[in-house]
Amino acid sequence: MAQVWFYSLISVVIISLLSLVGVLTLSFREERLRKILLYLVSFAAGAMLGDVFIHIIPELGEINLNISLFFLVGIILFFILEKFINWRHCHIPTSKSHPHPLALMNLVGDGLHNLLDGMIIAGSFLVSIPLGLATTLAVALHEIPQELGDFGVLLHSGLTKQKALWLNLFSASLAIVGAIFILVINGNVENITAIILPITAGGFIYIAGSDLIPELQKETTARKSLVQLLFLILGILVMLALLSIG
């Protein structure tokens, strides 16, 4: 159990520190940054779908009604985050042609999402170290473009660069709270992973299907679309390669 705590906490600390990548938006031209992020979004979509179908579903074994319902809970949970908190998983920095919600709404929604990320990561490590590593990687690949976008939201809302970085880091650090919560209640809630894993799968499918892939569909040129497809497949292959860890 000590090993699970170690891996879980190290992973969520790394995920939290990814919020600091927002400062990179200051050194890239907007057009160049947009191109880089779209390919990273492709990779993240492949990694998330790969984690679901290569790691999580096989760990669940037989899919019964309860597990199917928890899949739906995961999908609905992330839908609620977007719909009622007025926050979206946007992966392109804010601009006049690409506006974002207000800073407060973004921080609240992002904080709740990071809390769930921490719970998801810890729950995965409770099942196995390889599954935890795969889920951490999938979350990290998604967090990088998201945090770049979030930093742009805060700057666009009038915050200073320093304050934007600290607020984004505070929001991201809620992942640590989520992880500790799951690790603490693990001994008191029977088979908590049977609940966490299908919710994770549902959430990943929702994020990949409704947030990431639709952004990729906006690109219509054949060459760039092909590169996006290759990055998506690469994300899946990385998840497949992680099976060797076990």
N, C-alpha and C positions, 0 to 999 in steps of 0.2 A: 504493500500500500504506500510505503514511503516513496517508492520509485514513481508511482502514479502521481503523487503530490508534486514531486520534483519536476517531472516532465510537463505536467499540466501548468504549473506556475511559471516555469521558464517560457513555455509556449505563449501564454497569455501576456506575459511581460513583453515579449518580442512583438506580438500583435499590437499591443498598446503603443509601443515605441514607433510603429509604422506611421502613426499619426503625424510624426515629425517630417515625413517625406513631403508634406505640403509646401515646405520651403523651396522645393525644387521648381515649383511653378514660377518662381521669380527669375530663374536662370534660363528658362526655355521660352522661345517664341511660341505664341499661342497655336499657330498652325502646326509647328513641329511637335508640340506637346500633344495636340489632338491626334496626330498620326500614331505616335508612340502608344498612347492610351488605348486606342482602338485595337491594336494588336495585343496589348496586355489584357484587355477585356475578352478577346477571343480565347486567350490562354486560360483565363480565369473560368470562363464558361465551360471549356473542356475539362478542366480540373474538377469543377463542382459536379458536373454530370458523371465524370469518371469515378469520383469518390462515392457517389450514390450507387451506381450500378456495378462497380468493381469491388468496393469495400463494404459499404453499409448494408445493402440488401443481402449479400451472402452471409454476413454476420447475423442477420435477423433470422435466417433459416426459413421455416415455413411462414408464409404471409397469411395470417388469419384476419378475421374481421377487426379485432382490436388494433392490430398493427396498421391496417388500412385506414382506420379512423384517425390514428395518430399522424399518418401521412397527410391527411386532409387538414388536421389541426395545424401542422407546420405551414402548409400553404396559406390557410386562412390567417394565421398569426402574422405572417409577413405582409399579407394583403392589408390587414388592419393597420399595421405600422405605416404603410404608405398612404392609405386612404384617409384615415382619421387623424393622423398626426401631421398630415400635410408635408411628408418627407419622402423623398424618393432616392433610390439607389442610382444617382446620376454620376457618370464617370467622365464627364467633360467639364473643365473649369468654367465658371460663370463668365458671361460676357453680355453685351447689349443684345445680341441675337440669341443668347442661350441663358435666360434669367433663371435664378434659383429662388427657393422660399427664403423667408427671413431667417436670420442667424439663430434666434431662440428656438424656432420650430426645428431647425436643422440639428441643433445641439441636443434637444430633447429626444427626437427620433433616433439620432445617431447613438445617443447614450443607451437607449433601450435595446437597440440592435447590438451594440457591443456587449451589453449584459448577456444577451442571448448567445452571442458568439462564445463568451467565456463558458457558459453552461454546456454548449455543444462540444467544445474542445475537451473539457474535463470529462464529460460523459463518454466521449470516444476513447479517451485514455483508460477509463474504467473497464472498457471491453478488451482492449489490447494496445500495446505501444505502437505497432504499425498503423492501426486504424487512427489512433490519436495523431500521429505524424502526418498521415494523409489528409485528415480533416484540417489540421493546422495549416498545412500548405494551401489547401483549397481556400480557406478563410483569408490567408495572407495575400494570395494572388488577387482576391476580390477587394481586399482592404486598400491596397496601394492606389488603384485608380479612384476608389471612393474617397479616400482621405485627401487626395489631390483636389478633388472636386469640392469637398467640404471646406478646405482651406480657402478656396476661391470664394465660397459663399460668405465666410466670415469677413474676408477683406472687402468684398463687395458691399457688406452691411456697414462698413465704416470703422471696423476695428483695426487697431494697429497690428503690424506683423507679429510682434512679440505676444500681444494679448491673444491673437487668433491661434497661435501655436500652443499656448498654455491651455486655452479653453478646449482645443481639439484634443490635447493630450489628456486632460481631465475626463472628457467624454469617453475617450478610448480606454482609459484605465478601469472603467466599469466592467470590462471583460475579466479583470482579476477578481472583482467581487462576484461575478457570475460563476467563475470556476470554483472559488472557495465555497460558495453556497452549495453547489452540487457535490463537492467532495465531502462536505460536512454532513449533509443529509443522506449521503449514500448508505450509511449504516442504519438509518432509521426508516428509509423507504425501500421496501422490497423490490428488487429488480428494476431500479431506476433507469438503467440503460435501455430496457425494453420500451420505455416511454421516450427517452431522449433521442435515440437513434432514428426512429421513424419520423419524429418531428424535425430532426436535422435534415433528413432526406427530403421531406416535403418542402422545407425552407429553401434548400439548395436548388430543387427543381423549380420552385417559384422564381428565385432570383435569376437563375440562368435563363429560364423560359420567358419571363415577363420583363426583365430589366436588361440583361446583358445581350441576348441574341437580337431583340428588336433594335438595339443601338447599332448592331453590326449590319442589320438589313438596310440601314440607311445608305450604306456604301454600295454603289451600283456598278462601279468600274470592274472589269473582269480581273485585272491583275491584282488589285488590292483585295478583292473578294477572295481570290485564290489564296493569297497570303493569310487572310483571316482564317480561312478554312484549315490551312496548314497549322496555324497556331492553336486552333481549337482541337485538332487531332493530336497535336503535341501535348496539350494539357491532359488529354485522355491517356496517352502513352506514358506520361510521367506517373499517373496514378497506377497504371498497370505495372510499371517498373518497381513501385514501392511494395508490391506484393513479395518481392524477393527478401525484404527486410524481415518478414515473418519467418 
